[in-house]
Amino acid sequence: MRLLYSFILYLLIPVVLLRLSWAGLKNRGYWTRWYERFGFIELPDNSHPHVWIHAVSVGEVQAAIPLIMRLKQDFPQFDVLVTTVTPTGSIMVRQRFGTSVIHTFLPYDLPDAVNRFLDRAKPRLLIVMETEIWPNLYYLCAARGIHILLANARLSEKSYRGYKKFHSFIRQVLHKISIIAAQSETDAARLSALGMDRHKIVVTGNLKFDVDIPDSVISQGYSIRQFIGPDRPVWIAASTHAGEEQLILAAQRTIIKRFPTCLLILAPRHPERCTGVAGLCREAGYKIIRKSQLNPNQVEQIASDVQIFLLDTIGELPAYYAAANVALVGGSLLPGMGGHNVLEPAGLGVPVLTGSHASAFMEINQQMYEHQAALQISDPEQLAEKVILLLGDTAVRQRMGEAGKSLVKLNQGSVGRVMDLVSEILSTENNQH
């Protein structure tokens, strides 16, 4: 099965290259360092042994940040190598860690590309964020004695049913993994049902609860609030996808009838979409300012008649969450996207709104609803209604914000539990070397 899988991948290389070229039309980052995707990576000559963390994109990088910080602190004798798939994930790694970690793109799951990568990187341990199944990568790592830890692993019912169709093949792949740190007992049970040895699955909780919020984020949020207007009502719609902005703009139309000076901070998930989103805003008749077009030295407040602030940069979202009264987390208003992480605004004490299509964060969102830290909405009318309610009632906002912070704090500790597994693996490695 693995040979057939590899053969199909090689046949698809022309398609993959076309897709890479097409993606580069929207995000030029896909046109840079493309050779890394075939395993041709360049590492510092004086590098130490590597602990390798793979985080696909922005969400996974965010979840990995506390883990990376602990690795650097507890195992300074190792260099941390981080791979991503998307350029936006790469930018976030660089913004958060600079050159204190090594970054490359993940090689395609082709045997020669993976072997080239492993020849150069020589990692002692591979930590894969979330549940990504890469048959050749796992097979070749195991063949070289490289331990594999699947961290923050989750498996939705939909994914479980999909993998179940290839049960025999998936079981062989899972057997190459050293240990799985699952988010919940439900995830552990599904992974076990797919063929992973239950004794190699440890329930460690969700790393996303160990959200990293530096003190500087609060002060940055305060500065932003002074800039956009300390007294005006402000809500943020973050990590939005195509089709959602129209619904959000419709809600803003209703909200400004109740709060004429209300500002919407709009932060599309993929910055390359921002020019198109800006066009939508103008076509709808809104006065808009784009973050990237501001003078960095500008200190005076933006005009009170600006109705939309388009956040079209990467890495600044937490500070803008901190500056808002209410946060809508996108990817959840329309089917097919699965939602995004609500814990960042919750950890900052900001009341959260989500749509009803957040299958990837179902358990977290349910906890938020049960603790009255978030509200679910289903259409623009309901979105406008809830934003108006929260902007108009300070007591409700504060109550929801405190409930969110308490929930995040209550569920923290996953990083420590995952690090216990990492320590066990790396101490064994040190004894062998």
TORDONU-798819 format. One line per field, with one value per residue (C-alpha): residue in three letters; x, y, z. Coordinates in steps of 0.1 Angstrom, whole numbers, plus 2048, in hexadecimal, padded with zeros to 3 digits. Layout:
fiti	c(ALA	...)
xx	c(X	...)
yy	c(Y	...)
zz	c(Z	...)
END
This chain:
fiti	c(MET	ARG	LEU	LEU	TYR	SER	PHE	ILE	LEU	TYR	LEU	LEU	ILE	PRO	VAL	VAL	LEU	LEU	ARG	LEU	SER	TRP	ALA	GLY	LEU	LYS	ASN	ARG	GLY	TYR	TRP	THR	ARG	TRP	TYR	GLU	ARG	PHE	GLY	PHE	ILE	GLU	LEU	PRO	ASP	ASN	SER	HIS	PRO	HIS	VAL	TRP	ILE	HIS	ALA	VAL	SER	VAL	GLY	GLU	VAL	GLN	ALA	ALA	ILE	PRO	LEU	ILE	MET	ARG	LEU	LYS	GLN	ASP	PHE	PRO	GLN	PHE	ASP	VAL	LEU	VAL	THR	THR	VAL	THR	PRO	THR	GLY	SER	ILE	MET	VAL	ARG	GLN	ARG	PHE	GLY	THR	SER	VAL	ILE	HIS	THR	PHE	LEU	PRO	TYR	ASP	LEU	PRO	ASP	ALA	VAL	ASN	ARG	PHE	LEU	ASP	ARG	ALA	LYS	PRO	ARG	LEU	LEU	ILE	VAL	MET	GLU	THR	GLU	ILE	TRP	PRO	ASN	LEU	TYR	TYR	LEU	CYS	ALA	ALA	ARG	GLY	ILE	HIS	ILE	LEU	LEU	ALA	ASN	ALA	ARG	LEU	SER	GLU	LYS	SER	TYR	ARG	GLY	TYR	LYS	LYS	PHE	HIS	SER	PHE	ILE	ARG	GLN	VAL	LEU	HIS	LYS	ILE	SER	ILE	ILE	ALA	ALA	GLN	SER	GLU	THR	ASP	ALA	ALA	ARG	LEU	SER	ALA	LEU	GLY	MET	ASP	ARG	HIS	LYS	ILE	VAL	VAL	THR	GLY	ASN	LEU	LYS	PHE	ASP	VAL	ASP	ILE	PRO	ASP	SER	VAL	ILE	SER	GLN	GLY	TYR	SER	ILE	ARG	GLN	PHE	ILE	GLY	PRO	ASP	ARG	PRO	VAL	TRP	ILE	ALA	ALA	SER	THR	HIS	ALA	GLY	GLU	GLU	GLN	LEU	ILE	LEU	ALA	ALA	GLN	ARG	THR	ILE	ILE	LYS	ARG	PHE	PRO	THR	CYS	LEU	LEU	ILE	LEU	ALA	PRO	ARG	HIS	PRO	GLU	ARG	CYS	THR	GLY	VAL	ALA	GLY	LEU	CYS	ARG	GLU	ALA	GLY	TYR	LYS	ILE	ILE	ARG	LYS	SER	GLN	LEU	ASN	PRO	ASN	GLN	VAL	GLU	GLN	ILE	ALA	SER	ASP	VAL	GLN	ILE	PHE	LEU	LEU	ASP	THR	ILE	GLY	GLU	LEU	PRO	ALA	TYR	TYR	ALA	ALA	ALA	ASN	VAL	ALA	LEU	VAL	GLY	GLY	SER	LEU	LEU	PRO	GLY	MET	GLY	GLY	HIS	ASN	VAL	LEU	GLU	PRO	ALA	GLY	LEU	GLY	VAL	PRO	VAL	LEU	THR	GLY	SER	HIS	ALA	SER	ALA	PHE	MET	GLU	ILE	ASN	GLN	GLN	MET	TYR	GLU	HIS	GLN	ALA	ALA	LEU	GLN	ILE	SER	ASP	PRO	GLU	GLN	LEU	ALA	GLU	LYS	VAL	ILE	LEU	LEU	LEU	GLY	ASP	THR	ALA	VAL	ARG	GLN	ARG	MET	GLY	GLU	ALA	GLY	LYS	SER	LEU	VAL	LYS	LEU	ASN	GLN	GLY	SER	VAL	GLY	ARG	VAL	MET	ASP	LEU	VAL	SER	GLU	ILE	LEU	SER	THR	GLU	ASN	ASN	GLN	HIS)
xx	c(800	81C	82D	80C	807	82A	825	805	817	833	818	809	829	81F	7FD	80E	826	809	7F6	815	818	7F3	7F5	813	7FD	7EB	808	82B	838	82F	848	865	87A	866	885	880	860	875	88D	8A8	8AD	8CA	8D3	8ED	90F	912	8EF	8E9	8D4	8B1	88F	877	854	83C	81F	80B	800	7F7	7E0	7F8	815	801	7FB	81F	82D	82D	83B	857	85F	861	877	890	890	892	8A8	8C1	8D8	8C0	8B8	892	88A	866	856	836	822	815	829	812	81D	841	83C	82D	84B	863	84F	84C	86F	885	8A5	8A3	893	89B	87E	879	85B	850	85C	841	83A	850	86A	887	87C	878	899	8AB	89B	8A4	8C8	8CD	8B8	8C0	8A5	8A5	87F	862	845	827	80C	7E8	7E0	7F2	7F9	817	81E	841	84D	843	850	872	875	86E	887	8A2	899	88A	86F	84D	836	814	80B	7E9	7DA	7B5	79F	77D	761	763	789	785	76C	783	7A2	78D	789	7AF	7B1	7CC	7E3	7DD	7E4	806	80D	802	819	837	82D	83F	824	805	7FB	7D5	7BF	7A3	797	781	79E	7B2	796	794	7B9	7B9	79D	7B2	7CD	7E4	7EF	7DA	7F8	80A	7EF	7EF	7D3	7E5	7CA	7C9	7E9	7D4	7C9	7ED	7E9	808	7FE	81C	816	820	800	7EB	7FF	7FF	7D9	7D6	7EB	7D6	7B7	7C4	7CB	7AA	796	794	76F	761	750	768	762	77A	772	791	79D	781	77E	76F	74A	74B	754	733	720	735	732	70C	70D	722	708	6EE	707	711	6EC	6ED	711	71A	73F	743	764	767	78A	78A	7A6	7A4	7B4	7CA	7DA	7DD	7B7	7B7	7B7	797	788	790	77E	75F	75F	761	746	730	735	74B	768	786	7AB	7C4	7DE	7FA	7F4	7F7	816	829	82F	80B	800	7DF	7BF	7AE	790	76F	75E	774	75E	775	79A	7A8	7C4	7D8	7F8	804	80C	7F9	7D7	7DB	7E1	7C2	7AE	7B9	7AD	78A	76A	75D	76D	75D	774	76F	771	750	735	733	737	758	772	770	775	793	7A2	78C	7A4	7BB	79F	791	7B3	7B4	791	77F	75B	75A	741	743	72E	71E	737	755	75A	77F	77A	75A	766	776	759	741	755	754	72E	729	73E	72B	74C	73F	71F	716	706	6F8	6F1	6FA	6DB	6E4	708	6FD	6E5	700	71B	702	6F9	71D	728	70B	70F	731	727	71F	73F	753	741	748	76C	773	763	779	799	78F	788	7A9	7BC	7A9	7B3	7D8	7F4	7F5	817	826	817	823	846	847	843	85E	876	871	87A	897	8A7	8A6	8B6	8D2	8DA	8DD	8F4)
yy	c(800	818	811	818	838	843	83B	850	86D	86C	86D	88B	8A0	8B5	8BC	8C5	8DD	8EE	8F1	901	919	922	927	93E	956	95E	95A	95E	94A	92B	934	937	91B	902	8EB	8E5	8D3	8B9	8B5	8CC	8DF	8F3	8F2	905	8F4	8F6	8E9	8D2	8B2	8BB	8B7	8BB	8CA	8C9	8E2	8E5	90A	927	914	8F8	910	923	902	8F8	919	910	8ED	8FD	915	8F8	8E4	901	905	8E1	8D3	8EE	8D3	8CE	8E6	8E9	8E4	8EF	8E6	8F4	8EF	912	933	943	929	930	955	94F	939	954	970	95C	94C	95F	94B	939	91B	90D	90E	8FB	8F0	8CC	8B5	8A5	882	873	859	86B	88E	881	86E	88D	8A1	887	883	8A9	8AE	88E	894	881	886	890	8A1	8A5	8BD	8B1	892	891	870	86F	84A	84E	867	851	831	841	851	830	81E	836	833	856	858	866	878	882	89F	8AF	893	894	880	88C	873	87D	878	857	84A	855	844	825	81E	818	807	7EE	809	822	808	801	827	82C	810	825	840	83D	84D	862	87E	880	89D	888	865	866	86E	852	839	842	83F	81E	812	81A	803	817	804	813	811	829	843	85C	875	896	8AF	8CB	8DF	8FC	903	90B	92A	940	964	97A	998	9AD	9A3	9B5	9D5	9D3	9CF	9EE	A02	9F6	A00	A23	A25	A19	A2C	A22	A2A	A1C	9F9	9E1	9BD	9A6	98B	976	959	95E	94B	952	956	960	984	98B	97E	993	9B2	9AD	9AB	9CA	9DD	9D5	9DB	9FF	A08	A02	A0D	A26	A28	A02	9F6	9D3	9C5	9AC	992	979	957	95A	97C	977	97B	99D	9B1	9A0	9A4	9C9	9CB	9BB	9D4	9F1	9E3	9E0	A05	A03	A1B	A04	A06	9EB	9E4	9DF	A01	A15	A2B	A18	A39	A43	A4B	A5E	A4B	A3F	A52	A4A	A44	A27	A09	9EC	9E7	9CB	9B8	9AC	9A3	983	97D	99B	98B	985	9AA	9B3	999	9AC	9CD	9C0	9BF	9A0	985	971	953	94B	92B	922	936	91F	8F9	8E9	8FD	8EE	90E	91C	91F	933	930	94D	968	954	954	97A	97D	987	979	962	95C	93E	930	90E	8FE	8F8	8D2	8D4	8E5	8D6	8CA	8EB	900	8EA	8F1	916	915	901	91A	937	945	943	947	934	947	939	957	97C	987	973	97E	9A3	99C	98C	9A6	9C2	9B0	9AD	9CF	9DE	9CA	9CE	9B6	999	99F	99E	97F	96C	978	96C	94B	946	94E	936	91A	91E	91F	900	8EB	8F5	8DD	8C9	8D6	8C8	8A6	8A5	8B0	893	87C	890	88E	868	865	87D	86F	84D	85D	86D	84C	83C	858)
zz	c(800	808	7E6	7D5	7E9	7E0	7BB	7BA	7CB	7B1	796	7A6	7A7	788	798	7B9	7A7	795	7B5	7C6	7A8	7AB	7D0	7CA	7B6	7D7	7EF	7E1	7FE	7EB	7D0	7E8	7F6	7E2	7E1	806	7FE	7EC	809	7FE	81F	82C	851	865	865	88B	893	8B0	8AF	8A5	8B4	897	89B	87E	87F	85E	860	877	88E	894	899	8B3	8C6	8C3	8D1	8F6	8EE	8D9	8F6	90F	8F7	8F4	91A	925	909	8FF	8F1	8D4	8B8	8B1	88C	882	861	853	833	82E	82A	844	85D	854	85A	87C	886	87C	88D	8AE	8AF	896	890	8B2	8A0	87E	865	844	831	835	818	803	80F	7F3	7FE	7ED	7FA	81E	81D	811	82D	848	83B	841	860	873	88D	8AE	8B2	89C	8AD	895	8A0	89D	88A	869	859	842	839	829	843	860	84F	847	869	87B	864	870	894	896	8B1	8A6	8BF	8B3	8C9	8CF	8BB	8B3	89B	892	88A	866	864	876	85D	841	84F	857	831	830	852	84A	83A	856	871	861	861	885	890	885	89F	8C1	8D6	8D1	8E9	8E3	8EC	8FB	903	8E4	8CE	8DF	8D9	8B4	8AF	8C1	8AB	88C	899	8AF	8CE	8EB	902	8EB	8EE	90B	911	918	911	8F7	8F2	8E6	909	912	8FD	8FE	906	90E	924	906	8F4	90E	90C	8E6	8E7	8FD	8E5	8C7	8DA	8DF	8BA	8AE	8C8	8ED	8F1	8D1	8CF	8BE	8B3	8A0	886	884	86E	855	834	812	815	839	834	822	840	858	844	844	86A	86D	859	875	891	887	887	8AC	8B2	897	8A0	8A2	893	884	883	867	866	849	850	831	82C	806	805	815	7F4	7E9	80C	80B	7EA	7FA	816	7FE	7E7	806	80D	82B	833	838	844	83D	858	83E	82F	84F	856	871	883	883	8A6	8A2	8A6	886	87B	88D	86C	863	866	85E	867	851	862	844	856	867	88C	89B	8A1	8C7	8CD	8B9	8CC	8EC	8DD	8D5	8EA	8D8	8C2	8A6	89D	878	864	875	863	844	840	837	849	86C	881	892	8B5	8CD	8EA	8E2	8E6	903	915	911	921	901	8FD	8DF	8C3	8AB	88E	88F	877	88D	88C	891	8B2	8BD	8DF	8E8	8DC	8F0	90F	907	903	923	937	927	919	8F4	8E0	8C0	8A3	883	86C	867	87A	898	896	896	8B3	8C9	8C1	8C9	8EA	8F5	8EA	8FE	91E	930	94C	933	921	941	94D	92C	92A	94E	946	928	93B	957	93E	92D	94E	95B	93D	93B	941	921	918	937	931	90D	919	930	912	8FF	91D	91F	8FA	8FA	91A	909	8EA	8FF	90F	8ED	8E0)
END
